[in-house]
Amino acid sequence: MNCSPGSNSVPLIESQVNLIDEVMQFDTRKLGTYDEFRVAVRAQEVKSESQITEQHGPGHHGMNLKEFIDGRHDYLIRKTNELLQSKVNK
């Protein structure tokens, strides 16, 4: 069994953002601004260092939600395949 890497997380992200978007606009206890939230959940990647600092702030490392989900998905698939392969080779 082999699971292929790569996912289409955009529809998932958009559906979840739509559920909480209005709440995020008016939340007074959130860790960042509403604009920072919108940048973090957008689907496109941030490329330049100035965009990272300007749009994400210094603590976000320029990773948006799509990048995080896709990276985590790829990691879990890769580790699962390695585990399955090691069991087959025993």
C-alpha positions, 0 to 999 in steps of 0.5 A: 500500500502506498499513499501519495503525497499532496492534498487539496486543502483549500476547500477545507480551509475556506469552509472552516474560515467561513464558519469563524470569519465573522467571530474573528472580526469582533473577537477582543481576545485574539492573539493578532489582528483580523488582517493577520488572521486573513493573511494566515488563512489565505490559500496563496503562499507568501514569498518574500521576507518583507511580505512575511514580516509585513503580513505575518509579523515576526513570529509566524515564520511566513507559514499560512494555514494551507502550507501548514496543512499540506506540510503536515499531510505530506509528513504523515503520508511519508511516515506512514509509507516508511512504517508500512515499508519497514513492516513489509521488509521484516 
